Amino acid sequence: MSAVERPLVYVVDDDDAFRDSLRWLLESSGYRVEAYESAERFLDGYRADAGECLVLDVRMHGKTGLELQQELRRRAVNLPVVFVTGHGDVPMAVHALKNGAFDFIEKPFNDEALLALIAKAIEARAAAQSEDARRQSTAAKLASLTAREREIMDRVIAGKRNKVIADELGISVKTVEIHRGRVMEKMGADSLAALMHMVGTRGGAS
């Protein structure tokens, strides 16, 4: 796997020794790492199109880990955050979870436990991105339908027969069949079940 293909993990911690140790652990486990000593430095260096996970200390000088998390949410940055916390900071970490953090791990921790958390966070992010791409693709396909095709599609996924649809819309069954075929083609669905899965069964495409 090339350096570009290896997942990029950000590390933000103001403890130099811990940060260096974590960098070594992650790099030796196959990750690319960008490490920062403060939230402010991270925000200066972060690129919106890069990074799969952020390992973040709860307590730091300057902007805290929680404040950085809030800033990332404000910027709509969908980067899974794994918080590293000391024993006394567990309540803060729980608060971070409620605000959308992926998980937290308490110091001192087992290296394998942290690596497992990071792997799960990256996997979850990839799944979320795949789902977002699917939704965007479906939205584009729906936008390509004509108003009549949308009317017919809504009725088809509601389980109505062609004859019923024809009567409701005042058109022939043959016309319904033609539009229905176009809907299936434009949506890239090879069955009614596939179409229903694609757009959902509640309210159709409305």
N, C-alpha and C positions, 0 to 999 in steps of 0.2 A: 504494500500500500504506500503510495507516495505521500509526501508531507502535506500536500494540498488536500488529499483525501482523508487524512487522519482528523478525527473530530477535534475542534478547538474548544478548550475549557479555559474560562477566565478564573483567576484566583485574586481575591481582594482581601488583604489582611495586613494590618500594620505591624505585625511581629515578623521581623526580617528572617529570623531563623526558621520559624514555622512556615513562612511563605516559601523559602528556598527548599525546605524539606518536602513540602507539598508539590512543588514544581518537579523535583526529582522523582517523586513517586508517580506522578501522572505521566511524565515523559517516558519513564521506564516501562509504563503500562501501555504505551502506544498513542498517547494523546499529544497534540500540540498544546502549548500552554502560553498564555499571556498573563503575567502576574503584576499586580499593582499594590502599592502600599497605602492607598487611600481611595475613598469613593470618588473624590474629585479627580484624581489622576485617571481612574477608570473611565469616568464620563468623558474626559478629554480624549482618551485613546480608543473608546469603544466604536466599532463600526456596525451599523444597523444590519448589514447583510452577512455578518460573520458571527461565529460562536454558537455552540450547541448547549452550553451549560455554564452557570456561574456559581463558583464556590465562594461563599461570602461570610466573613466574620460578623457576628452580631454587634460587638462593641469595638469601635475604632475611634481614634482621635479625629476630630473634625466631624464630618457627616457620618452618622452611624450606619450600620448595615440595614436597619429598618428604614432609615431615611432614604438610603440608596434604592431600596426596593420600591418605596413609594414613588420616587422620581422616575424609575423605570416604568412603573405602571402609568404614571402621568404621560409618559412619552409613548405609551402603547408598545413597549418592548416585550415581546413574548419569549423571554429567555428563562428557562427553568432555573430556579435558585435553590441551591442546597446550602443551608446555613450551618456554620460551625459555631458551637456555643460552649461556654464554660458551664459548670454545674449551676451557678447562681443565675444564669441567663435563660434557663429553660422556659420560664413564663414568657419572656420576650420572643423566643423561638416559636412557641405555640401561637402567639399573636401573629407572627410572620406567616405561619401556616394558614391562619384564617384570612390573611390578606393575599393568599395565592402562591406562597412559596411551595416548592415541590416537597421538601422534607428538611429535616435538620439532624445533625449528628453531634453528640456531646463529647468534648475533650475529657480525657484522652480516649481516642477511638482506635479500633482495629482498622488497619489499612484496607483490608479486603472489604470491610463493611462500607467504607467510604467509596471505594471503587464500584461496588455493587450499586450504591445509591446513584452515583454519577451515570452509570450505564443505564439504569432504569429511567433517569431523567432524560437522557438523550433519546432513548427509545420512545418515551412518551411524547417528546417534542416532534419526533419524526412522524409519529402516528397522527398527531394534531395537524401537522403541515399537510399530510396526505389527505386528511379529511377536509381541510380548507380548500385544497386544490380540487377535490371532487365537487365540493359545493360551488366553487367558482365555475367549473366546467358545466355543471348542471344549470346554473343561472344563465350562462351564455347560450346553452341549447334552448332553454325556455324562451329567451329573448328572440330567438330565431323563428319561433312559431307565429303564425298569423292569429288574429283574434278568433277566427272560426276554429282553427286548430286547437287553440287553448280551450274554447268552449267544449269541444268534443273530447279533448283529453281529460278535462275535469270530470266529465260524465263517465268516461271509460273507466277511470280509476275509482269512481264511486260504485262501479259494478253494474252499470246500466247496459242493457243490450242495444245493439245497433238500431233495432226497430224502435225502441223507446226513445233513443237519442234523436232519431229522425223525426218522430212525432213531436217531440218537444221543440225542436228547432225549425220545424216546417220544411224539411228537406228530404230528399229520397234516401233510402237505405244505401244505395250505391254511392251517393255522395259522401255519406258518413264513412263508408268503407275506404273510399279514396283518401279522405282527410285523415282517417285513423292510420292508414298505411304511411302517410307522410309524417305524422307525428312520431310513429315508431322509428322511421328512418332518421329524422332530424335528431331525435333524442338518443339514438344509438342503442335502442332497446330491442332485444330479440324475443321478448315475451311480455305479457301483461304483468307478470310478477316482477320482472326486471324494471319495468316502467314505474310500478308502484313503489318499489324500493328506492328508485332514483329520486322521485319527487315527493314521496310520502303519500299517505292515504287520507290525511285530514285536511280538507279544504283544497285539495289539488294544488294547482299552481297559483291560486289566487293570492 
